[in-house]
Amino acid sequence: MPNAKTARVDQLPNSEPSWFDQAARTEQQRRPQQQSQQQSQQSPRPEPQRPVQTKRVDQLQAQAPARQESARSEQPRPVPPPRQEPRELPVTGYDEEPEDRLATDEPRKSRKPLVVVLSLLVVAALAGATVYAVDEFGGATAVETKPPAAPAVVQPLVKAVTAGGPAPSPAGVKQALAGPAGNSALGTLTGSVVDPASGAALWQQGDTTAATPASSLKVLTAAAALLSLEKTDQLSTKVVQGAEPGTVVIVGGGDPTISGVPGRSVYPGAATLDDLVNQVKQKGQVTKVQFDLSRYAGEALGPQWESADIAGGSVAPIVPFMLDGGRVDQSNVNGVRTGSPGQAAADAFAQRVGAPAASAGTAPQGAPVLGEVKSAPVEQLVDNMMQISDNVLTEAIAREIAIKTGNEPSFAGGVKAVRDVLTKNGFDLTGASFVDGSGLSASNKIPAKLLTDVLTAAAKPAPDDPRTAKLRPLLTALPVAGGSGTLAGRYGGTAARGKGWVRAKTGTLTGVNALAGVVVDVDGRLLVFSFMSASNRDPETEVRPALDVMAAALRGCGCS
């Protein structure tokens, strides 16, 4: 971990794959061995035919997909090679908890063949077709099955999270968190837990005391964006005709996600520099390139930011035109950033249109547009900034909120805009003092209650509150424990019960760690939480695992 105050460790780990990748590699390694064993096995005589067994549809496993086969004439068909065992992955929301599936490496072989056959029968029933299913218990004899006279009634495996589960009690939650919250590795701990269905506060510890949020502050910026901007809005970057013949001016439109190398972007749906270049080249020869960064005002680096964070991969100077968030290696989320992202992006454009190096300039008023590219929609940008905890993208969005609300597009203007939007929507910002939108500054201070208030509004069961309808995407933007974003490599060991069930925004600076999000308890009740720790203990091995255990304890809580 660098000595500088940095949120770099809050980003998507490159060297620590998630269970998606691990499961895929395990299957790839096992496949050649299985195929070899299957080819060497021969049956001396056909085994006796067994009757096909049946179970209720709601007992089928979703991760063992059925193999649908076309209807044929009334003739037995040759036996296909033995099927490979499908790998099992934890899936949030299924009857069987993800942690139970991961508790042993020994597959439940006795159920899988039956599951495959039953899945086949269900597909046949739904399709109305005659299907020949192989009796995988007994061997080589095929059995003919036909659809029932009446359509099958399908029972979904996924349970909807509603307010109908047993309501948790403050006493129950207090008991569940007593041990985890007492971990000395957490140092000074503040936080709160809320039941969004009832609005009841279930656990509080210094929740109104302002503390450093680190990147969990992005929850506030994301909420302000969803409340004030249209979800379908896109950020536009244009090239216009310059004042002199052969001169073009790139007008920065606030999109930091433009991809410099196709296929290497960390931003899904990003526009490409090549697209912009091709549009302009079709309009004629370019002899001079300028770039206009006047969309933003003020300093390019935030208050109390450190220049070491640029080389550390946490941030780049905030300007309205850049490529790949200022990354030198476009596909490396945590990689080194450039200190001159606007110049670097304009030079790349100039090189591709066959012009000399670019220079700063101003676009003529009303100049003809020669090319234009647009970012992904705002809702997708918010999702991406939360998943990989991208500081540059967050600050760009804060400036768009400022422009939309009539504030200056600067650090101060962005902060004022976020505060204004949240206050207008009924959130109490008492005790909150912050100087950027991303949480990179160590001088930011907010109470944990503010984070739970915002997340509670997003997580109410019924979207009858206008805030809830707009804030819903905030929940799906949160990384999934052990599965995606900045939580992909977490939730092992004693926190494993939270894997797949916890969704949360992380926060990490030197001596500071935070976690704020939602979790479904064993009774099917959604809980909102925020935990903020100030501790000098090792963040990798002690502090963050301790926070994960706290959230996992809520998952295991039958706290009624």
N, C-alpha and C positions, 0 to 999 in steps of 0.2 A: 504494500500500500504506500503511495507516495506521501511524503511529508506534508505537501501542500494540502490545504483544505480543498477537497475535491469530491465530486459526486461520481467519479469514474467507476468506482466499484459498485455503483448502483446500476450499472448498465448490463446488458445481456452478456453473459460470460461466453467467451470464444472457446476456451479450453475445457469447459465442463459441460458435456452434452446432457440434454434432458432425457427422461425415460423414453421419449419417442424414438430418439436416435439409438439408445442402448438396446431397446427391444428389436429394432430393425436389424442391428448388427448381429444380435444373438440368433435371430432367425436365419440370416444369411450364412452364419458359421455352421448352423445345425443342418442346413438343407443338403449339402453334399453327402454328409454322413448318413442321413435318412435315406437318400436315394440309393446309396450303395447297399444299405441293409435291405431295402425293398427289392432290389434286383436279385439279391442272393437268396431270398427266401422263396421256397417252392413248397406247395402243398401236395403230399403224396396222393390224396384223394379228396374229393369235395366234402366239406363238412356239412352236417345236417342243417337244413334250413330252419331258421327261427322266426317266429312271428314278429312283425313290427310292433313295437310298443308305442304307446301314445302318452302324452302329457298335456297339461293345459298350455295354451299358447303363451300365457304370461310367464311361463317358466323357461322359455327359450332364452339363450344367451345372445345378446345383440352383437357381440364381437365374434361369433362363429357364423359367418354369412352363409345363407343357403345357396346351393348350386341349382339353378333352374335349368331344366332340360326340356327340349321340345318334344311334343307328343309324337308317337310313332305308331306303327301297326301293332296288332296284338301278338307280338313275338318277343320272347326273351332276348335281351341284348347281351353282348359280351361284357364280362366283368372289367371295369376300368382298373388301372393301377391303384394301389392303396393311396388314400388321401393323406396329404401332409397336414400335420396338426397346425391349426391357426394359432398365432401368438395371441396372448391375452394382454390387453391394455386396460388400465383403470379408466373408467369413464364417469365423470361427475354426474350424479343424479340417478344412478341405477340402484335397484333394490339391494344388490350386494355391494358392500362398501369397498372402495378402491384399496384400502389398507388390508382388507382381508385377502384380496387377490394377490397382494404382494408379500403376504406373510410367509409364504413358502415357495420354494423353487420347484416343488413336486406337482406337476399338473394333475388335474382330476381326470384321469384317463377313462374311468368307468362311465363318465357322463358324456364325453364329447362325441363318441360315435352316435349315440342316441340323439344328441342335439342336432347333429348334421342331418340325420334321417328325418327327424321331426321338422326341422326347418324346411327341408325339401317338400314335405307334405303340406306345410302351411302355404308355401308359395304356389304349389299346385292347386290347392283349394281356392286361393284368391284368384288365380289365373283361369280357373275352370278347365284345366288341361289334364290329360292322362299322363302320368309320370312313372318312369321305372326307377325305383330307388334301390340301391344296393344294400343288402343286409350285411352291414359291416361287423356285426357281432359274429355271424356264423360262417361267412366265407363266400363261396362263388355263386350261389344261386340268386338270381334277380327276382324281385317280387313286384307285382303290378299293383299300383294303387290308383284309385280314382277319386275325384272330388266328391265331398258329401252332397246330399241333395240341397241342403241349405248352406248359405255362405258362412264361413267361419267367423266367429267374433274375436277380433284381435284385442288383446289387453296390452296397452303400452307398458314397456319396462320403465320408462323415465317417469319419475314422480314430479309433478308440479310443486314448486315451493309456494305454499299459501300461508295465510294466517290461521289456518285451521288446526295446526299442531298444538300440542300442549304448550301453554305460555310459560316461558322461563321466569324464574323468580330471582330477585336480588340475592337472596340467601343462597340459592343454588349456584349462581354464577360466582358469588364470592367464595364459596367452598371450592369450586373447580379451579379458580385462579389463585387460591391461597399459596399453594406450593410454587407454581411457576413464577408468580409475581415476586416471590421472596428470594429469587435467585440473586446472589450478590453480584453476579456478572453484569446485571442490568444497571448498577449504580443508582442514580436518581431516576426513578421511573414515574412518568405521569401517563394518564390515559383514561379511557372510558369505554363502556360497552352499552349499547342501546338496542332495544327491541323496536324495529321500525314499524311493526304492525300496530303496536299500542303507543309508541313514543316513550315508553318507560325507560328510565335510566336504570340499568341493572348492576353496574359496577363503576365506581369513580375513584380515582386517585390523583389528586392535584390536577383535575381536568380543566380548571379555569386558570391555572398557572401557565404563563407564556414560556415556551421552551423552543429550542432550535429544531425546526422541522426537517431540515435538509430537503431532499427531493420530494418528500410527501407534500410539500407546498404546491406541487404541480396539481394536486387535487383541486385547489382553489382556482388556479388558472384555467384548468380544463372545465370546471363548472361554470366559470364566468363566460368562457367561449361558447359553451352549449346554450347558455341562457341569453346571450346577446347576438350571436352570429347565426346566420342561416346554415343549417347542416350541409346544404348542397353548395354553399359558396366555394369558389375556387380562387386561388391566387394566380394572377396573370403576369407573365413576363413578356415584354414586347421589345421588338427592334423597330426603330423608326428611322426615317430618312434624315440625315444630318443637314447642316446648313450649307456644306460644300459638296460638289459633285463627287460621288464615290464614297462619301462618308456615311456611316450608319451609327446610331446611338442605341445601346442596350439600356432599356429603362427597367431598373430593378423594381419588381412588384411585390417583394416580400416573401417569395417562395425560396426557402433554403434547400429544398429537396431535389432540385433539378439534377438529373443523372448525367454525369460526364462520360461514363462508360456503360453502355447498355448491358444489362444483365449483372451488374455489380453493385446495385444500389441496396441500401438498407431500408429504403422507403418504398413500400408497395404503392404502385400506381403513379410513380413519379414521372413527370415530363422528362424529355431527353434533350440534351444540348444538340444532338445531331438533327433532331426534328426542326429546331429553331434555325440551325445553320442551313439546312436544305431549303427551307422556305425563303430565306434571304437570298441565297445563291440563285434561285430561280428568277429573282427580280433584277439581276444585273451584277456586274463586277463591283467588288468592294475593295477600296484602296486604303481606307482608314476606319478604325473602330474606336468608338468612345463608349464609356459606361457612366450612367447617371444613377447615383446612390442617394438622391435627395428625398426619397420617400421617408426615410428615418431622420430623426433629430438627436442631438446630444451625443454622449460618449458611446463608443462601440463596445467597451468592456464595463461590466456592472460594478457598482460600489462594493468594495472589499474583495473583488475578484483578484486572483493572482495570475500573473502571466505564465507561471509554470503549468497552469491548467490547460493551456493551449497545446503544449508539447505532451502533456499527460493525457490528452484525448477527451477532456471533459467539455471543452467549449472552443469556439472561434469568435473573433470579433463579430458583433451583430450588425450586419449590413443587409440591404434588401435584395442583393443579387450575389449568389454563390452557388457552387456545385457540391452536392453530397454533404451538406452541412459543414463544408470546409474541410472534409477529410482528405488526407493525402492518399490513403488506400481506401477506395470507395466502398469496399465491402467489409471493412474492419470496423465494427461498431465502436470499439474502444481505442481505435488507432489515433495516431498523431493528427492534429489539425494544423491548418496553415494560419499564419498571422496576418495574411493579406488575402482573404477569400474573394473579395470583389475583383481585385486585380488579377488573381489567378484564373478566375472564371472567365473574365473578359479576354485574357490572353489566349485561353483555350479556344474561345470562339474565333478570335482573330486568326489563329493558326489554321483553323479548319476552313475559313473562307479565303485564305491565301493573302491575308493582310499583315502588316507589321504589328508589333506589340501594341496593345490598346492603351489608351490614356483616359483620364477622367474628363468628363464633359457634362453638358446640360442639353437635354432634348429640346429642340425648338417647339414652341407652342403650336399645337395643331398639326404637327408633322405627320405625313402619311405613314401608316403602319405597314412594315415590310414582312413581319413575321410575329407569331404569338404562340406561346405554349402555356398550358394551365396545369396547376397542381391537382392532386387528388382532392376530393371534397373535404371541407373542414372537419366533418365527423371522423373521417378516416385519418386525417392529420392528428386529431386529438388522440385517437386510438394508438397511433404509432408513437407519439411522444410519451404516452404513459407506459406502453409496453417496454420500450428500450430506454426510458428515462432520458430523453434527448433534450439537453439544455438549450441548444441553438433553436430547435424547432419550437420549444416552449416560449422562448423570448420573442420569436417572430409572431406567434399567435397572440401574445400579450400586446404587441404593438398593433395588431389588427383589431383587437378589442378597443384599444385607445382610439384608433381612427374612426371606428364605428360609433363610438360614444362622444366624439368631439374633443378628445384629449390629445396631447402631444404624443407622437409616436416615438417615445424614448423610454428609458427605464422608469423614470419618475411618472411619466404619463401612463405607462402600462400598469404600474402598481395602482395608481389612482383609479384607472378604469376598472380593474379587477375589484377593488374595494367598493366602488360606486355600484357596480352591477350586483354584487353579492348583497350589499346593504339594501338596495332597491327591492331585492327579492326576499327580504325578511330575515337575513342571517345577521346574527349579532357578532360584530368584529371587535368587541371590547377586548383589549389586551393584545390585539394582533398588530404587529409592526413588522413590515417586510419591505425590502428595497429592490427586489427583482421578482420575476415570475417563476423562475425555475428552482429556487431554493439553494443555489450555489453559494450565496453569501452566508457566512457564519453569523452575521448580525441579524438575520431574520428571526423573529420570535412570534409564535402563535400558540394559543391554548389547544390542547388535544380536543376539547369540546367542539371547537369550530370545525375540525375535520369530521367528527362524528355527526354533527348537525347537517353538513352538506351531504354526506353519504346516506344519512337517514332519509333526507328528502328524496334522494334518488331511488331508495330501496323500499318505499312505501308499497304495500300490496296492490292498491288500486291507484292508477294514475289520474285520479280526479283532481289532485293538486296540480295546477299548471306547471309548477316547478318540476314535479316528478316526471311528467311527460317529456320535458325537455332534457332532464338529467339522466334518464334511463341509460343512454349509451355510456355514461361514466362507469357503470358497473361492468359492462362487457369489455371496457378498455383496461380494466385492472388485470395485471398478470395473474396467471393461475399457478398455484403452489405446485412445484415439481413438474410443471408442464410448459410454461411459456414465459417470455420476457425475462425480467430481472429476477423472477422466482424459479426459473427453469432448473437451476442447479441446487435448489434448497429443498428443505422438508424431507430429510433423511433421518435415520436414527429414531430418537424418542419423539420427533415431530412428524413421523411418517403418517400418522392417522389424519393429518391435515392435508395430505397430498391429494390434489384434485378437488378438494372441498373449500379451500381458502382462496380468495381472490383479494389481492392487496397491492397498494403502492408502497414501494420501499423508499427509504431515505438514508443516505450515508454521507457523513462528513467526518473529519478527524474528531474522534471522541463523541460522535453523535450517531445514533441509529434510530430509525422510526419504521413503523409498519401500520398502515391504515387501510381498512377494507371491509369485506363481508365474509361470512362463513355460515354454512348450513349445519345446524346441530343434529344430533341423532334423532330428534323428534320431528325433523323436517322444518324447523323454524329458522328463518334467516336472522342472523345477528349482525350488527354493525359494530366495529371496534376501531380504536386508534390507540397505539402505544408509542411513546417517545422516551428514549433512553439516553442519558448522558453518562458515559462510562469510559474509563481509560483502559479497560480490559480489551483483549484481542477481539476485534470485530468478527473475523472469519470463523474462529473456533469457539467463541464464547457468547458474544453479545447477540449477533443475529440468530444463531441457533436458539438462544434463550427466548427471543421474541417469537420465533417460529413455534416453540413449544407452547407459548401462551395462546396463540391463535388456534393451535391444534387442540388445546384443552377445551376451547369453546366448541370445537367440532365434536368432541367426545362427551359433551355436556348434555345429560338429560336433566335439565336444571329446573324442572317444574316444582 
